[in-house]
């Protein structure tokens, strides 16, 4: 069973389609990451994320991958990242 955590990223403002594409690409880059329920509203991107088949994923595990991905793919400028 995959443990899914809630992710919320505050940005400086993004295009909704570009942000959804960015989240999809996140799941492609990290093959074991699953994402669902992507929602983009103004400067906030939210979705559920987890690692395939893992039920012991911690918020810091997801946050570390997000920070790494933001560094690699600068399409999103994050003010804050919250995972719970």
Helices and strands as residue ranges (DSSP letters): E 5-11, H 16-29, E 33-41, E 44-51, H 59-72, E 78-83
